[in-house]
Amino acid sequence: MPGRADALGAVHPRASIRQRLVWTLAGFGMLAVAACLLAPLVGSTRIHLGTVFDRSIPYADNIDAQIFFVARLPRVLGAALVGSALAMSGVVFQALLRNPLASPDTLGVSAGASLGAMMAITFNLDFSLLGVSAVPLASFAGSIGALTIVYALSTARRRGTSAMVLLLGGVTLQALLSAVIAFVQYLADFTQTFRNVRWLIGTVLAPMAIGWAGFATLPRVLDLVSVGSESAAARGVNVERTERIALVSASLTTGAAVSLAGPVSFVGIIVPHLVRLIVGADHRLVLPASALFGGAFLIGCDLVARTIIAPLELPVGIVTAIIGGPVFLWLLFRTA
């Protein structure tokens, strides 16, 4: 019965990965849903879920419902979107560059997006394209521009991409753009610096959706590319095309995330590594798990940011940096 045994051996790995994928999506999905439901209930003003959905109380008189649906739920959903986008971008960058320290932060993509958004705010740019306003557009342009610079540097003297040059160029560009951001802040007046800018989530859904669609084509290819470009090419993978899709998708999602929430550091490093410790290195599991866990993680960080010194609120980037800094140093020490 060798033929039957071979057939069973060929089918079993697929069945195994499907089972693991179902359990992974179920586990991390329940965590994300629980975070989305419970986080809006916590804050400086205590509310009750039963009162929120009590139809016997008119909405105009239901303070709990107004706080839940107007003040907290949109913020929680925004945190879920941003966390998912940054976590998936981190997974893609780390696999593509075969470097555990790669992320939107270390490649200069976040700084480019932040600079674009800040310049649009400071210089009062007022235009739109396909319903997307100036700030998100400037943020997308900044992220893609930053990535274009480091990508051009990494491919200038060799065919293909040099992971080391890409990473070092990204860190250098991050420092340079941070200095430019500080200079733009210096030029801005008080009103511009502290201006409360609110964007509808719909303005960033389109580029995020395009980026996620690009990510959906990558899991199998990332498993091959993460082993080595030569090995992936020998198995029929168009490495240069994969690199372009991955880098553009990650730039779009990072730009959308920064335009929605501002600079949020270290999510792209922390989440992928924690997920790999749980589900392993298979990107068919790591990518969707990181999307779900990244959303839940940033919801939790945002919850800490708005409650730890209530009624004042901290920028969520401070919380992620306090958590992510030691993790980054640990990874750096382990890699060295």
C-alpha positions in Angstrom: 0.0 0.0 0.0 2.8 2.5 -0.7 0.7 4.7 -2.9 -2.0 5.1 -0.2 0.6 5.7 2.5 2.3 8.4 0.3 -1.1 10.0 -0.3 -1.9 10.1 3.4 1.5 11.6 4.1 1.0 14.3 1.6 -2.5 15.2 2.9 -1.7 15.1 6.6 0.5 18.3 6.7 -2.3 20.3 5.0 -4.8 18.9 7.5 -2.5 19.8 10.3 -1.9 23.4 9.2 -5.6 23.9 8.7 -6.3 22.6 12.2 -3.7 24.8 13.7 -5.0 27.8 11.7 -8.5 27.3 12.9 -7.3 27.1 16.5 -5.0 30.1 16.0 -7.8 32.2 14.6 -10.2 31.1 17.2 -7.9 31.8 20.1 -6.5 35.1 19.0 -9.9 36.1 17.5 -11.6 35.6 20.9 -8.9 37.7 22.5 -9.4 40.5 20.0 -13.2 40.5 20.3 -12.9 40.5 24.2 -10.6 43.5 24.0 -13.0 45.3 21.7 -16.0 44.6 24.0 -14.4 45.2 27.4 -12.0 48.1 26.7 -14.9 50.6 26.0 -16.3 49.8 29.5 -13.2 51.0 31.3 -12.3 54.6 31.8 -12.5 57.6 34.1 -16.3 57.4 34.0 -17.7 53.9 34.8 -20.4 52.5 32.5 -22.3 49.2 32.4 -22.7 47.1 29.3 -26.3 46.2 30.2 -27.2 49.9 30.4 -25.5 50.6 27.1 -27.8 48.2 25.2 -30.9 48.9 27.3 -33.5 49.9 24.7 -35.9 51.1 27.4 -33.7 54.1 28.0 -33.9 56.7 25.1 -30.4 57.2 23.5 -30.6 61.0 24.3 -30.9 60.1 28.0 -28.5 57.1 28.0 -25.2 58.6 29.1 -23.6 55.1 29.2 -24.5 54.5 25.6 -23.2 57.9 24.4 -19.9 57.3 26.1 -19.6 53.8 24.7 -20.6 54.5 21.1 -19.3 58.1 20.7 -16.2 58.4 22.9 -14.8 55.0 23.4 -15.8 52.4 20.8 -14.4 54.4 17.8 -11.1 54.8 19.6 -10.9 51.1 20.4 -11.7 50.1 16.8 -9.1 52.6 15.6 -6.5 51.1 18.0 -7.4 47.6 16.7 -6.8 48.8 13.1 -3.6 50.5 13.9 -2.2 47.6 16.0 -3.1 45.1 13.3 -1.5 47.2 10.5 1.8 47.8 12.4 2.1 44.2 13.6 1.6 42.7 10.1 4.1 45.3 8.7 6.6 44.1 11.3 6.1 40.4 10.3 6.7 41.2 6.6 9.8 43.4 7.2 11.4 40.8 9.5 10.7 37.9 7.1 11.8 39.9 4.0 15.0 41.1 5.6 15.7 38.0 7.7 16.4 40.3 10.6 14.4 40.1 13.9 15.0 43.8 14.5 13.3 45.0 11.3 10.1 47.0 11.8 8.4 50.1 10.4 10.3 52.1 13.1 13.8 50.8 12.3 13.4 51.2 8.5 12.3 54.9 8.8 8.8 54.2 7.4 7.0 55.5 10.6 9.2 58.6 10.7 8.5 59.3 7.0 4.7 59.0 7.6 4.9 61.2 10.7 6.8 63.9 8.9 4.3 63.9 6.0 1.3 64.2 8.3 3.0 66.9 10.4 3.9 69.0 7.4 0.3 68.8 6.1 -0.9 70.0 9.5 1.7 72.7 10.0 1.4 74.2 6.6 -2.4 73.9 6.5 -2.5 71.8 3.3 -6.1 71.6 2.2 -6.8 69.2 -0.7 -8.2 65.7 -1.2 -7.9 62.8 -3.6 -10.7 60.2 -4.1 -12.2 61.4 -0.8 -8.9 61.1 1.2 -7.9 64.3 2.9 -4.5 66.0 2.9 -3.1 64.5 6.1 -3.5 60.8 5.3 -2.2 61.5 1.7 0.9 63.3 3.1 1.4 60.4 5.5 1.2 57.8 2.8 3.6 59.8 0.6 6.1 60.2 3.5 6.1 56.5 4.3 6.6 55.5 0.6 9.2 58.2 0.1 11.2 57.0 3.1 11.0 53.4 2.0 12.0 54.4 -1.6 15.2 56.1 -0.3 16.3 53.1 1.8 15.3 50.6 -0.9 17.3 52.6 -3.5 20.3 52.6 -1.2 20.1 48.9 -0.6 20.0 48.0 -4.3 22.4 50.6 -5.6 25.5 48.4 -5.8 24.1 44.9 -6.2 21.3 43.0 -7.8 18.5 42.4 -5.3 18.2 43.9 -1.9 21.0 44.1 0.8 19.2 43.5 4.1 22.0 45.0 6.1 22.2 48.2 4.0 18.3 48.4 4.1 18.3 48.2 7.9 21.2 50.6 8.5 19.9 53.0 6.0 16.5 52.9 7.7 17.9 53.6 11.2 19.9 56.5 9.8 16.9 57.9 7.9 14.8 57.5 11.1 17.3 59.7 13.0 17.4 62.3 10.2 13.6 62.5 9.8 13.2 62.8 13.5 15.4 65.9 13.4 13.4 67.3 10.6 10.2 66.6 12.5 11.6 68.5 15.5 12.5 71.4 13.2 9.0 71.5 11.7 7.6 71.5 15.3 9.9 74.5 16.1 8.5 76.4 13.1 4.9 75.7 14.0 3.0 78.1 16.2 1.2 77.1 19.4 -2.2 76.5 17.7 -0.7 74.3 15.0 1.4 72.2 17.5 -1.6 71.4 19.7 -4.3 71.3 17.1 -6.7 68.5 17.6 -6.9 66.7 14.3 -9.7 64.1 13.9 -9.9 61.9 10.8 -12.7 59.6 9.9 -11.7 55.9 9.9 -13.0 55.7 6.3 -10.3 57.9 5.0 -7.6 55.3 5.7 -9.6 52.1 5.1 -8.9 52.1 1.4 -5.1 52.1 1.6 -5.2 49.7 4.5 -7.4 47.3 2.5 -4.9 47.5 -0.4 -2.0 46.7 2.0 -3.9 43.9 3.6 -4.7 42.4 0.1 -1.0 42.5 -0.6 -0.3 40.8 2.7 -2.8 38.0 1.9 -0.6 37.0 -1.1 2.6 36.6 0.9 2.4 34.0 3.7 3.6 31.0 1.6 6.2 33.1 -0.2 7.5 34.7 3.0 8.3 31.2 4.4 10.6 30.7 1.4 12.1 34.2 1.2 12.9 34.1 5.0 15.2 31.1 4.4 17.1 32.9 1.7 16.6 34.8 -1.6 18.6 32.2 -3.6 16.7 29.3 -2.2 13.3 31.1 -2.9 14.4 31.9 -6.4 15.4 28.2 -7.0 11.8 27.2 -6.0 10.3 29.5 -8.6 9.6 32.6 -6.5 10.0 36.0 -8.2 12.0 37.5 -5.4 12.1 41.1 -6.7 8.3 41.1 -7.3 7.7 39.7 -3.9 9.9 42.4 -2.3 8.1 45.2 -4.1 4.6 43.9 -3.1 5.7 43.4 0.5 7.4 46.8 0.9 4.6 48.7 -0.8 1.9 46.9 1.2 3.8 47.5 4.5 4.3 51.2 3.6 0.6 51.7 2.8 -0.6 50.1 6.0 2.1 52.0 8.1 1.2 55.3 6.5 -2.5 54.7 7.2 -1.8 53.7 10.8 0.4 56.8 11.5 -2.2 59.1 9.8 -4.9 57.7 12.1 -3.0 57.4 15.4 0.2 59.3 15.1 3.6 57.6 15.7 3.3 54.4 17.7 6.6 52.6 18.2 7.7 49.0 18.8 4.4 47.3 18.0 6.0 45.9 14.8 8.7 44.3 16.9 6.9 43.1 20.1 3.9 41.5 18.6 5.5 39.3 15.9 8.0 37.9 18.4 5.4 37.1 21.0 3.2 35.4 18.3 6.1 33.3 17.0 6.7 32.0 20.6 3.1 30.8 20.6 2.4 29.5 17.1 5.8 28.9 15.6 7.4 30.4 12.5 4.9 29.4 9.8 3.8 32.7 8.2 0.4 31.2 7.4 -0.2 31.3 11.1 2.0 34.2 12.1 0.5 36.8 9.8 -3.2 36.4 10.8 -2.3 35.8 14.5 -0.2 39.0 14.5 -3.1 41.0 13.0 -5.5 39.8 15.7 -3.0 40.0 18.6 -1.6 43.3 17.4 -5.1 44.8 17.6 -5.7 43.4 21.1 -2.2 44.5 22.2 -2.7 48.2 21.2 -6.2 48.3 22.6 -4.6 47.2 25.9 -1.8 49.8 25.7 -4.4 52.5 24.8 -6.5 51.5 27.8 -3.4 51.9 30.1 -2.6 55.3 28.4 -6.1 56.7 29.1 -6.6 55.4 32.6 -3.3 55.3 34.4 -3.3 59.0 35.3 -7.0 59.6 34.6 -8.6 62.1 33.9 -5.4 63.0 32.0 -4.3 60.8 29.0 -0.9 59.8 27.9 0.0 59.3 24.2 -0.2 55.6 23.5 3.2 55.7 22.0 4.7 56.3 25.4 3.2 53.1 26.7 4.3 51.0 23.7 7.8 52.6 24.0 8.1 51.7 27.7 7.1 48.1 26.9 9.0 47.8 23.6 12.3 49.4 24.6 13.4 46.6 26.9 12.1 44.0 24.5 14.2 45.6 21.7 17.3 45.6 23.8 16.7 42.0 24.7 16.4 41.1 21.0 19.5 43.1 20.2 21.5 41.3 22.9 20.2 37.9 21.8 20.9 38.6 18.2 24.4 39.8 19.0 
